[in-house]
Amino acid sequence: MVACEFKTWTKLETPMELNRVGLHYAVSPEGSTRVPMFDESGLDWIVASMRELIEDGFDAPFIVTGQRRNGKSVFTLKVSRKQNPMFSIKNIHFSIESFMSDLENIPEADPRIGYYPTVDYDESITGLHNQEWQSQVPYVKVLNIIGKKRITMPVVLPHISDLNPKVTRMMAFWVYIYQRGVAEIRIPRTNQFDRGIFWIPYCAIQYDKFDDDDPFWLAYSKRKDDFISEYTKSMSEVEGPRGVAAKYAEQRNTLIRYIKENDWAQLKDVAEKLGVKQNTLSMWLARDKPPKVVV
């Protein structure tokens, strides 16, 4: 039995013991759901479960939700680094284009040598959870790549309802961060009558934050801050360009979209030629509706 030493960023008020399978604890603000509570050793169980899925020929996508500043990214990064020791900052994405590029280029999982590819799609304002996702990227292609390569894919966003329903059904489990440093793990079950999905609370895990001077955390924070800054700047012009500038912007975006759809070049190469970041191209295209085709 391990006495619980509450971490400074948690707000648990009820004394409890960690790592006691079979004992029950009140978890989440939704009521009296009772599940075992673990310390960070619970992350090893998650990793073992995902690796078992991959070794059986499946992929391992999961969703992480919760309020802002509750530690969703901390939890996701800790799991990703345990799952794939070679996981790096370049495997974390904030735009659909860079996410897709990594999915297409990353090698397939190979449990024989302990290789479990992990690609994170972080909370990013636009992307997989956007309701217009089907028109931005063919989701079937994403699911096929993830499944074929047996990729571990955490998707981080505020609420599970923000995720495309077709993608929600493929999740191996759901992590709900209901307060800082405490994650509730839920596993999916299918209703035998209407085939709907309901989520059963399985366990909870207390985890600590990264040290403020941790090099990996600093690199991640800078990358995310840079994305948010660039996105905010690009969206600050609410009305967008007008007159001749609007005409040129439309022509530019039409050309970029045509190059992309015909696979003449990757967006990163187009961005390099234009002297802008790839995320900037994504924002231009997201803000500009494709011209209608007249038959």
Phi and psi restraints in degrees (value plus and minus 20) as a CYANA .aco file:
   2 VAL   PHI    -132.7   -92.7
   2 VAL   PSI     101.4   141.4
   3 ALA   PHI     -87.7   -47.7
   3 ALA   PSI     120.7   160.7
   4 CYS   PHI    -102.6   -62.6
   4 CYS   PSI     100.3   140.3
   5 GLU   PHI    -124.8   -84.8
   5 GLU   PSI      83.2   123.2
   6 PHE   PHI     -83.8   -43.8
   6 PHE   PSI     113.1   153.1
   7 LYS   PHI     -96.6   -56.6
   7 LYS   PSI     138.0   178.0
   8 THR   PHI     -85.0   -45.0
   8 THR   PSI     -42.9    -2.9
   9 TRP   PHI    -120.5   -80.5
   9 TRP   PSI     -10.1    29.9
  10 THR   PHI    -119.8   -79.8
  10 THR   PSI     141.8   181.8
  11 LYS   PHI    -147.7  -107.7
  11 LYS   PSI      10.6    50.6
  12 LEU   PHI     -85.7   -45.7
  12 LEU   PSI     114.0   154.0
  13 GLU   PHI    -126.6   -86.6
  13 GLU   PSI     -37.8     2.2
  14 THR   PHI    -119.7   -79.7
  14 THR   PSI     105.8   145.8
  15 PRO   PHI     -80.2   -40.2
  15 PRO   PSI     118.8   158.8
  16 MET   PHI    -172.7  -132.7
  16 MET   PSI     144.0   184.0
  17 GLU   PHI    -129.6   -89.6
  17 GLU   PSI     124.8   164.8
  18 LEU   PHI    -113.6   -73.6
  18 LEU   PSI     138.5   178.5
  19 ASN   PHI      38.8    78.8
  19 ASN   PSI      22.8    62.8
  20 ARG   PHI    -141.5  -101.5
  20 ARG   PSI      68.7   108.7
  21 VAL   PHI     -82.7   -42.7
  21 VAL   PSI     111.9   151.9
  22 GLY   PHI      85.0   125.0
  22 GLY   PSI     -50.5   -10.5
  23 LEU   PHI     -97.1   -57.1
  23 LEU   PSI     139.8   179.8
  24 HIS   PHI    -144.1  -104.1
  24 HIS   PSI     130.9   170.9
  25 TYR   PHI    -159.8  -119.8
  25 TYR   PSI     127.3   167.3
  26 ALA   PHI     -94.0   -54.0
  26 ALA   PSI     105.3   145.3
  27 VAL   PHI    -149.1  -109.1
  27 VAL   PSI     119.9   159.9
  28 SER   PHI      53.9    93.9
  28 SER   PSI     135.8   175.8
  29 PRO   PHI    -101.9   -61.9
  29 PRO   PSI     -11.5    28.5
  30 GLU   PHI    -105.0   -65.0
  30 GLU   PSI     -29.5    10.5
  31 GLY   PHI     129.9   169.9
  31 GLY   PSI    -165.9  -125.9
  32 SER   PHI    -124.7   -84.7
  32 SER   PSI      14.5    54.5
  33 THR   PHI     -77.4   -37.4
  33 THR   PSI     115.1   155.1
  34 ARG   PHI    -141.5  -101.5
  34 ARG   PSI     103.6   143.6
  35 VAL   PHI    -164.6  -124.6
  35 VAL   PSI     138.5   178.5
  36 PRO   PHI     -84.7   -44.7
  36 PRO   PSI     127.2   167.2
  37 MET   PHI    -131.7   -91.7
  37 MET   PSI     109.2   149.2
  38 PHE   PHI    -140.9  -100.9
  38 PHE   PSI     142.1   182.1
  39 ASP   PHI    -107.8   -67.8
  39 ASP   PSI    -180.5  -140.5
  40 GLU   PHI     -85.6   -45.6
  40 GLU   PSI     -30.5     9.5
  41 SER   PHI     -83.5   -43.5
  41 SER   PSI     -39.5     0.5
  42 GLY   PHI     -83.7   -43.7
  42 GLY   PSI     -44.2    -4.2
  43 LEU   PHI     -83.8   -43.8
  43 LEU   PSI     -52.0   -12.0
  44 ASP   PHI     -85.1   -45.1
  44 ASP   PSI     -55.0   -15.0
  45 TRP   PHI     -85.3   -45.3
  45 TRP   PSI     -62.5   -22.5
  46 ILE   PHI     -80.6   -40.6
  46 ILE   PSI     -66.5   -26.5
  47 VAL   PHI     -82.1   -42.1
  47 VAL   PSI     -64.0   -24.0
  48 ALA   PHI     -81.9   -41.9
  48 ALA   PSI     -58.7   -18.7
  49 SER   PHI     -85.8   -45.8
  49 SER   PSI     -62.5   -22.5
  50 MET   PHI     -87.5   -47.5
  50 MET   PSI     -59.5   -19.5
  51 ARG   PHI     -86.7   -46.7
  51 ARG   PSI     -54.2   -14.2
  52 GLU   PHI     -84.5   -44.5
  52 GLU   PSI     -60.9   -20.9
  53 LEU   PHI     -79.3   -39.3
  53 LEU   PSI     -66.6   -26.6
  54 ILE   PHI     -86.0   -46.0
  54 ILE   PSI     -60.8   -20.8
  55 GLU   PHI     -85.7   -45.7
  55 GLU   PSI     -44.2    -4.2
  56 ASP   PHI    -108.2   -68.2
  56 ASP   PSI     -16.3    23.7
  57 GLY   PHI      77.6   117.6
  57 GLY   PSI     -10.7    29.3
  58 PHE   PHI    -125.7   -85.7
  58 PHE   PSI     151.6   191.6
  59 ASP   PHI    -115.9   -75.9
  59 ASP   PSI     159.4   199.4
  60 ALA   PHI    -160.6  -120.6
  60 ALA   PSI      44.7    84.7
  61 PRO   PHI    -101.4   -61.4
  61 PRO   PSI     126.0   166.0
  62 PHE   PHI    -168.0  -128.0
  62 PHE   PSI     139.7   179.7
  63 ILE   PHI    -134.0   -94.0
  63 ILE   PSI     120.8   160.8
  64 VAL   PHI    -144.2  -104.2
  64 VAL   PSI     100.5   140.5
  65 THR   PHI    -147.1  -107.1
  65 THR   PSI     147.6   187.6
  66 GLY   PHI     132.7   172.7
  66 GLY   PSI     148.6   188.6
  67 GLN   PHI     -87.1   -47.1
  67 GLN   PSI     140.8   180.8
  68 ARG   PHI     -78.6   -38.6
  68 ARG   PSI     122.9   162.9
  69 ARG   PHI      47.5    87.5
  69 ARG   PSI      -2.0    38.0
  70 ASN   PHI    -113.0   -73.0
  70 ASN   PSI     -24.3    15.7
  71 GLY   PHI      81.2   121.2
  71 GLY   PSI       6.3    46.3
  72 LYS   PHI     -83.3   -43.3
  72 LYS   PSI     -65.7   -25.7
  73 SER   PHI     -87.8   -47.8
  73 SER   PSI     -56.7   -16.7
  74 VAL   PHI     -80.2   -40.2
  74 VAL   PSI     -69.7   -29.7
  75 PHE   PHI     -79.3   -39.3
  75 PHE   PSI     -66.8   -26.8
  76 THR   PHI     -82.0   -42.0
  76 THR   PSI     -64.5   -24.5
  77 LEU   PHI     -85.6   -45.6
  77 LEU   PSI     -57.6   -17.6
  78 LYS   PHI     -85.6   -45.6
  78 LYS   PSI     -62.2   -22.2
  79 VAL   PHI     -86.5   -46.5
  79 VAL   PSI     -63.8   -23.8
  80 SER   PHI     -81.6   -41.6
  80 SER   PSI     -61.1   -21.1
  81 ARG   PHI     -91.0   -51.0
  81 ARG   PSI     -50.7   -10.7
  82 LYS   PHI     -93.6   -53.6
  82 LYS   PSI     -59.3   -19.3
  83 GLN   PHI     -87.2   -47.2
  83 GLN   PSI     -61.7   -21.7
  84 ASN   PHI    -150.5  -110.5
  84 ASN   PSI      80.3   120.3
  85 PRO   PHI     -77.9   -37.9
  85 PRO   PSI     -39.9     0.1
  86 MET   PHI    -111.9   -71.9
  86 MET   PSI     -15.4    24.6
  87 PHE   PHI     -79.8   -39.8
  87 PHE   PSI     114.2   154.2
  88 SER   PHI    -157.5  -117.5
  88 SER   PSI     155.7   195.7
  89 ILE   PHI     -77.5   -37.5
  89 ILE   PSI     -53.2   -13.2
  90 LYS   PHI     -88.0   -48.0
  90 LYS   PSI     -32.4     7.6
  91 ASN   PHI    -113.1   -73.1
  91 ASN   PSI     -12.1    27.9
  92 ILE   PHI    -127.6   -87.6
  92 ILE   PSI     110.1   150.1
  93 HIS   PHI    -150.9  -110.9
  93 HIS   PSI     127.3   167.3
  94 PHE   PHI    -141.2  -101.2
  94 PHE   PSI     -21.7    18.3
  95 SER   PHI    -152.2  -112.2
  95 SER   PSI     131.6   171.6
  96 ILE   PHI     -84.9   -44.9
  96 ILE   PSI     -52.9   -12.9
  97 GLU   PHI     -88.3   -48.3
  97 GLU   PSI     -67.8   -27.8
  98 SER   PHI     -87.5   -47.5
  98 SER   PSI     -54.4   -14.4
  99 PHE   PHI     -81.4   -41.4
  99 PHE   PSI     -66.9   -26.9
 100 MET   PHI     -84.8   -44.8
 100 MET   PSI     -59.5   -19.5
 101 SER   PHI     -81.8   -41.8
 101 SER   PSI     -62.5   -22.5
 102 ASP   PHI     -85.8   -45.8
 102 ASP   PSI     -62.4   -22.4
 103 LEU   PHI     -78.6   -38.6
 103 LEU   PSI     -62.3   -22.3
 104 GLU   PHI     -93.5   -53.5
 104 GLU   PSI     -50.4   -10.4
 105 ASN   PHI    -116.5   -76.5
 105 ASN   PSI     -38.8     1.2
 106 ILE   PHI     -92.9   -52.9
 106 ILE   PSI     121.6   161.6
 107 PRO   PHI     -87.6   -47.6
 107 PRO   PSI     139.9   179.9
 108 GLU   PHI     -91.0   -51.0
 108 GLU   PSI     131.6   171.6
 109 ALA   PHI     -80.4   -40.4
 109 ALA   PSI     125.3   165.3
 110 ASP   PHI    -162.7  -122.7
 110 ASP   PSI      67.0   107.0
 111 PRO   PHI     -78.4   -38.4
 111 PRO   PSI     -44.6    -4.6
 112 ARG   PHI     -80.7   -40.7
 112 ARG   PSI     -51.4   -11.4
 113 ILE   PHI    -129.7   -89.7
 113 ILE   PSI      -9.2    30.8
 114 GLY   PHI      53.2    93.2
 114 GLY   PSI      10.4    50.4
 115 TYR   PHI    -124.1   -84.1
 115 TYR   PSI      96.6   136.6
 116 TYR   PHI    -146.9  -106.9
 116 TYR   PSI      70.4   110.4
 117 PRO   PHI     -80.2   -40.2
 117 PRO   PSI     115.0   155.0
 118 THR   PHI    -151.0  -111.0
 118 THR   PSI     107.0   147.0
 119 VAL   PHI    -147.9  -107.9
 119 VAL   PSI      97.8   137.8
 120 ASP   PHI    -114.7   -74.7
 120 ASP   PSI     112.6   152.6
 121 TYR   PHI    -129.3   -89.3
 121 TYR   PSI      83.1   123.1
 122 ASP   PHI    -102.5   -62.5
 122 ASP   PSI     141.0   181.0
 123 GLU   PHI     -73.2   -33.2
 123 GLU   PSI     103.5   143.5
 124 SER   PHI    -169.2  -129.2
 124 SER   PSI       3.8    43.8
 125 ILE   PHI      51.3    91.3
 125 ILE   PSI     -71.3   -31.3
 126 THR   PHI    -141.3  -101.3
 126 THR   PSI     140.5   180.5
 127 GLY   PHI     119.5   159.5
 127 GLY   PSI    -163.7  -123.7
 128 LEU   PHI     -79.5   -39.5
 128 LEU   PSI     -54.1   -14.1
 129 HIS   PHI    -104.5   -64.5
 129 HIS   PSI     -25.4    14.6
 130 ASN   PHI     -88.6   -48.6
 130 ASN   PSI     117.5   157.5
 131 GLN   PHI     -84.5   -44.5
 131 GLN   PSI     -38.3     1.7
 132 GLU   PHI    -114.6   -74.6
 132 GLU   PSI      -5.6    34.4
 133 TRP   PHI     -78.1   -38.1
 133 TRP   PSI     -59.2   -19.2
 134 GLN   PHI     -78.1   -38.1
 134 GLN   PSI     -53.1   -13.1
 135 SER   PHI    -104.5   -64.5
 135 SER   PSI     -34.6     5.4
 136 GLN   PHI    -109.6   -69.6
 136 GLN   PSI     -61.0   -21.0
 137 VAL   PHI    -167.4  -127.4
 137 VAL   PSI     115.7   155.7
 138 PRO   PHI     -87.4   -47.4
 138 PRO   PSI      86.6   126.6
 139 TYR   PHI     -81.9   -41.9
 139 TYR   PSI     -47.4    -7.4
 140 VAL   PHI     -79.4   -39.4
 140 VAL   PSI     -58.7   -18.7
 141 LYS   PHI     -83.2   -43.2
 141 LYS   PSI     -63.0   -23.0
 142 VAL   PHI     -80.9   -40.9
 142 VAL   PSI     -69.4   -29.4
 143 LEU   PHI     -83.2   -43.2
 143 LEU   PSI     -58.0   -18.0
 144 ASN   PHI     -85.5   -45.5
 144 ASN   PSI     -61.6   -21.6
 145 ILE   PHI     -84.8   -44.8
 145 ILE   PSI     -67.1   -27.1
 146 ILE   PHI     -81.1   -41.1
 146 ILE   PSI     -63.1   -23.1
 147 GLY   PHI     -89.0   -49.0
 147 GLY   PSI     -64.6   -24.6
 148 LYS   PHI     -84.6   -44.6
 148 LYS   PSI     -60.7   -20.7
 149 LYS   PHI    -110.0   -70.0
 149 LYS   PSI     -23.6    16.4
 150 ARG   PHI      35.0    75.0
 150 ARG   PSI      35.3    75.3
 151 ILE   PHI    -109.0   -69.0
 151 ILE   PSI     122.3   162.3
 152 THR   PHI    -105.7   -65.7
 152 THR   PSI     102.2   142.2
 153 MET   PHI    -152.3  -112.3
 153 MET   PSI      79.6   119.6
 154 PRO   PHI     -99.2   -59.2
 154 PRO   PSI     115.5   155.5
 155 VAL   PHI    -137.1   -97.1
 155 VAL   PSI      99.2   139.2
 156 VAL   PHI    -127.4   -87.4
 156 VAL   PSI     105.2   145.2
 157 LEU   PHI    -180.6  -140.6
 157 LEU   PSI     147.1   187.1
 158 PRO   PHI     -84.8   -44.8
 158 PRO   PSI     -63.7   -23.7
 159 HIS   PHI    -162.1  -122.1
 159 HIS   PSI     125.9   165.9
 160 ILE   PHI     -81.5   -41.5
 160 ILE   PSI     -49.3    -9.3
 161 SER   PHI     -90.0   -50.0
 161 SER   PSI     -34.7     5.3
 162 ASP   PHI     -96.1   -56.1
 162 ASP   PSI     -36.3     3.7
 163 LEU   PHI    -103.3   -63.3
 163 LEU   PSI     123.4   163.4
 164 ASN   PHI     -73.5   -33.5
 164 ASN   PSI     106.5   146.5
 165 PRO   PHI     -74.9   -34.9
 165 PRO   PSI     -53.8   -13.8
 166 LYS   PHI     -87.1   -47.1
 166 LYS   PSI     -49.9    -9.9
 167 VAL   PHI    -101.1   -61.1
 167 VAL   PSI     -55.0   -15.0
 168 THR   PHI     -75.8   -35.8
 168 THR   PSI     -57.9   -17.9
 169 ARG   PHI     -86.8   -46.8
 169 ARG   PSI     -39.1     0.9
 170 MET   PHI    -112.3   -72.3
 170 MET   PSI     -22.2    17.8
 171 MET   PHI     -91.2   -51.2
 171 MET   PSI     115.3   155.3
 172 ALA   PHI     -93.5   -53.5
 172 ALA   PSI     -55.4   -15.4
 173 PHE   PHI    -180.9  -140.9
 173 PHE   PSI     149.4   189.4
 174 TRP   PHI    -145.0  -105.0
 174 TRP   PSI     106.9   146.9
 175 VAL   PHI    -124.8   -84.8
 175 VAL   PSI      99.9   139.9
 176 TYR   PHI    -129.8   -89.8
 176 TYR   PSI      91.3   131.3
 177 ILE   PHI    -106.6   -66.6
 177 ILE   PSI      75.0   115.0
 178 TYR   PHI    -109.4   -69.4
 178 TYR   PSI     -31.9     8.1
 179 GLN   PHI    -180.0  -140.0
 179 GLN   PSI     142.9   182.9
 180 ARG   PHI     -78.1   -38.1
 180 ARG   PSI     104.3   144.3
 181 GLY   PHI      62.6   102.6
 181 GLY   PSI     -13.7    26.3
 182 VAL   PHI    -151.2  -111.2
 182 VAL   PSI      99.5   139.5
 183 ALA   PHI    -134.8   -94.8
 183 ALA   PSI     110.8   150.8
 184 GLU   PHI    -119.8   -79.8
 184 GLU   PSI     107.5   147.5
 185 ILE   PHI    -118.3   -78.3
 185 ILE   PSI     105.6   145.6
 186 ARG   PHI    -140.7  -100.7
 186 ARG   PSI     119.1   159.1
 187 ILE   PHI    -131.2   -91.2
 187 ILE   PSI     125.8   165.8
 188 PRO   PHI    -101.5   -61.5
 188 PRO   PSI     124.4   164.4
 189 ARG   PHI    -152.8  -112.8
 189 ARG   PSI     123.2   163.2
 190 THR   PHI    -119.5   -79.5
 190 THR   PSI     109.6   149.6
 191 ASN   PHI     -87.4   -47.4
 191 ASN   PSI     104.4   144.4
 192 GLN   PHI     -89.8   -49.8
 192 GLN   PSI     -34.3     5.7
 193 PHE   PHI    -115.3   -75.3
 193 PHE   PSI     -71.8   -31.8
 194 ASP   PHI    -129.3   -89.3
 194 ASP   PSI     -15.7    24.3
 195 ARG   PHI      43.5    83.5
 195 ARG   PSI      -3.3    36.7
 196 GLY   PHI     -94.6   -54.6
 196 GLY   PSI     141.5   181.5
 197 ILE   PHI    -122.3   -82.3
 197 ILE   PSI     111.0   151.0
 198 PHE   PHI    -147.5  -107.5
 198 PHE   PSI     132.1   172.1
 199 TRP   PHI    -132.0   -92.0
 199 TRP   PSI     105.4   145.4
 200 ILE   PHI    -121.2   -81.2
 200 ILE   PSI     101.9   141.9
 201 PRO   PHI     -78.4   -38.4
 201 PRO   PSI     110.1   150.1
 202 TYR   PHI    -132.6   -92.6
 202 TYR   PSI     -66.5   -26.5
 203 CYS   PHI    -183.1  -143.1
 203 CYS   PSI     152.7   192.7
 204 ALA   PHI    -150.2  -110.2
 204 ALA   PSI     131.9   171.9
 205 ILE   PHI    -152.4  -112.4
 205 ILE   PSI     108.5   148.5
 206 GLN   PHI    -110.6   -70.6
 206 GLN   PSI     114.3   154.3
 207 TYR   PHI    -160.2  -120.2
 207 TYR   PSI     132.3   172.3
 208 ASP   PHI    -116.1   -76.1
 208 ASP   PSI     140.2   180.2
 209 LYS   PHI    -100.9   -60.9
 209 LYS   PSI     147.0   187.0
 210 PHE   PHI     -91.3   -51.3
 210 PHE   PSI     132.2   172.2
 211 ASP   PHI     -83.5   -43.5
 211 ASP   PSI     125.6   165.6
 212 ASP   PHI     -80.0   -40.0
 212 ASP   PSI     -47.8    -7.8
 213 ASP   PHI    -121.0   -81.0
 213 ASP   PSI      -6.5    33.5
 214 ASP   PHI     -84.8   -44.8
 214 ASP   PSI     104.0   144.0
 215 PRO   PHI     -77.9   -37.9
 215 PRO   PSI     -61.0   -21.0
 216 PHE   PHI     -84.9   -44.9
 216 PHE   PSI     -64.3   -24.3
 217 TRP   PHI     -85.8   -45.8
 217 TRP   PSI     -59.7   -19.7
 218 LEU   PHI     -82.8   -42.8
 218 LEU   PSI     -62.6   -22.6
 219 ALA   PHI     -85.8   -45.8
 219 ALA   PSI     -61.2   -21.2
 220 TYR   PHI     -83.8   -43.8
 220 TYR   PSI     -67.0   -27.0
 221 SER   PHI     -79.7   -39.7
 221 SER   PSI     -61.7   -21.7
 222 LYS   PHI     -84.5   -44.5
 222 LYS   PSI     -63.4   -23.4
 223 ARG   PHI     -83.1   -43.1
 223 ARG   PSI     -62.0   -22.0
 224 LYS   PHI     -89.3   -49.3
 224 LYS   PSI     -61.8   -21.8
 225 ASP   PHI     -82.0   -42.0
 225 ASP   PSI     -59.5   -19.5
 226 ASP   PHI     -83.8   -43.8
 226 ASP   PSI     -61.3   -21.3
 227 PHE   PHI     -84.0   -44.0
 227 PHE   PSI     -68.4   -28.4
 228 ILE   PHI     -81.3   -41.3
 228 ILE   PSI     -61.3   -21.3
 229 SER   PHI     -82.6   -42.6
 229 SER   PSI     -64.5   -24.5
 230 GLU   PHI     -88.2   -48.2
 230 GLU   PSI     -61.3   -21.3
 231 TYR   PHI     -83.6   -43.6
 231 TYR   PSI     -65.8   -25.8
 232 THR   PHI     -81.2   -41.2
 232 THR   PSI     -62.2   -22.2
 233 LYS   PHI     -83.9   -43.9
 233 LYS   PSI     -62.4   -22.4
 234 SER   PHI     -89.8   -49.8
 234 SER   PSI     -47.7    -7.7
 235 MET   PHI    -115.0   -75.0
 235 MET   PSI     -19.8    20.2
 236 SER   PHI     -90.7   -50.7
 236 SER   PSI     -46.0    -6.0
 237 GLU   PHI    -104.2   -64.2
 237 GLU   PSI      65.7   105.7
 238 VAL   PHI     -78.9   -38.9
 238 VAL   PSI     -64.9   -24.9
 239 GLU   PHI    -102.4   -62.4
 239 GLU   PSI     -35.4     4.6
 240 GLY   PHI      53.5    93.5
 240 GLY   PSI    -198.5  -158.5
 241 PRO   PHI     -88.7   -48.7
 241 PRO   PSI     135.0   175.0
 242 ARG   PHI    -146.2  -106.2
 242 ARG   PSI     148.4   188.4
 243 GLY   PHI      37.3    77.3
 243 GLY   PSI    -154.5  -114.5
 244 VAL   PHI     -81.7   -41.7
 244 VAL   PSI     -56.9   -16.9
 245 ALA   PHI     -81.5   -41.5
 245 ALA   PSI     -59.2   -19.2
 246 ALA   PHI     -85.8   -45.8
 246 ALA   PSI     -58.7   -18.7
 247 LYS   PHI     -83.4   -43.4
 247 LYS   PSI     -65.9   -25.9
 248 TYR   PHI     -84.9   -44.9
 248 TYR   PSI     -58.9   -18.9
 249 ALA   PHI     -83.6   -43.6
 249 ALA   PSI     -60.8   -20.8
 250 GLU   PHI     -84.4   -44.4
 250 GLU   PSI     -62.7   -22.7
 251 GLN   PHI     -83.4   -43.4
 251 GLN   PSI     -63.0   -23.0
 252 ARG   PHI     -80.2   -40.2
 252 ARG   PSI     -68.0   -28.0
 253 ASN   PHI     -87.6   -47.6
 253 ASN   PSI     -56.0   -16.0
 254 THR   PHI     -82.8   -42.8
 254 THR   PSI     -62.0   -22.0
 255 LEU   PHI     -86.0   -46.0
 255 LEU   PSI     -64.8   -24.8
 256 ILE   PHI     -80.4   -40.4
 256 ILE   PSI     -64.7   -24.7
 257 ARG   PHI     -84.3   -44.3
 257 ARG   PSI     -58.2   -18.2
 258 TYR   PHI     -85.9   -45.9
 258 TYR   PSI     -61.3   -21.3
 259 ILE   PHI     -83.3   -43.3
 259 ILE   PSI     -61.7   -21.7
 260 LYS   PHI     -86.0   -46.0
 260 LYS   PSI     -67.2   -27.2
 261 GLU   PHI     -86.4   -46.4
 261 GLU   PSI     -48.8    -8.8
 262 ASN   PHI    -116.5   -76.5
 262 ASN   PSI     -14.6    25.4
 263 ASP   PHI      36.5    76.5
 263 ASP   PSI      16.8    56.8
 264 TRP   PHI     -96.8   -56.8
 264 TRP   PSI     -48.4    -8.4
 265 ALA   PHI    -183.2  -143.2
 265 ALA   PSI     137.0   177.0
 266 GLN   PHI    -100.4   -60.4
 266 GLN   PSI     132.0   172.0
 267 LEU   PHI     -78.5   -38.5
 267 LEU   PSI     -53.7   -13.7
 268 LYS   PHI     -84.0   -44.0
 268 LYS   PSI     -54.1   -14.1
 269 ASP   PHI     -92.4   -52.4
 269 ASP   PSI     -58.6   -18.6
 270 VAL   PHI     -83.6   -43.6
 270 VAL   PSI     -63.2   -23.2
 271 ALA   PHI     -81.2   -41.2
 271 ALA   PSI     -60.4   -20.4
 272 GLU   PHI     -82.9   -42.9
 272 GLU   PSI     -60.6   -20.6
 273 LYS   PHI     -85.3   -45.3
 273 LYS   PSI     -55.7   -15.7
 274 LEU   PHI    -105.1   -65.1
 274 LEU   PSI     -29.3    10.7
 275 GLY   PHI      54.9    94.9
 275 GLY   PSI       9.8    49.8
 276 VAL   PHI    -148.9  -108.9
 276 VAL   PSI     151.4   191.4
 277 LYS   PHI    -100.8   -60.8
 277 LYS   PSI     135.8   175.8
 278 GLN   PHI     -82.1   -42.1
 278 GLN   PSI     -56.2   -16.2
 279 ASN   PHI     -81.1   -41.1
 279 ASN   PSI     -52.5   -12.5
 280 THR   PHI     -83.3   -43.3
 280 THR   PSI     -61.7   -21.7
 281 LEU   PHI     -80.4   -40.4
 281 LEU   PSI     -63.8   -23.8
 282 SER   PHI     -79.8   -39.8
 282 SER   PSI     -60.7   -20.7
 283 MET   PHI     -89.6   -49.6
 283 MET   PSI     -58.3   -18.3
 284 TRP   PHI     -78.0   -38.0
 284 TRP   PSI     -67.5   -27.5
 285 LEU   PHI     -90.3   -50.3
 285 LEU   PSI     -56.4   -16.4
 286 ALA   PHI     -87.1   -47.1
 286 ALA   PSI     -52.9   -12.9
 287 ARG   PHI    -102.3   -62.3
 287 ARG   PSI     -38.4     1.6
 288 ASP   PHI    -132.0   -92.0
 288 ASP   PSI     100.4   140.4
 289 LYS   PHI     -95.7   -55.7
 289 LYS   PSI     118.0   158.0
 290 PRO   PHI     -80.2   -40.2
 290 PRO   PSI     122.9   162.9
 291 PRO   PHI     -84.1   -44.1
 291 PRO   PSI     125.2   165.2
 292 LYS   PHI     -94.2   -54.2
 292 LYS   PSI     122.5   162.5
 293 VAL   PHI    -109.8   -69.8
 293 VAL   PSI     104.0   144.0
 294 VAL   PHI    -114.6   -74.6
 294 VAL   PSI     101.4   141.4
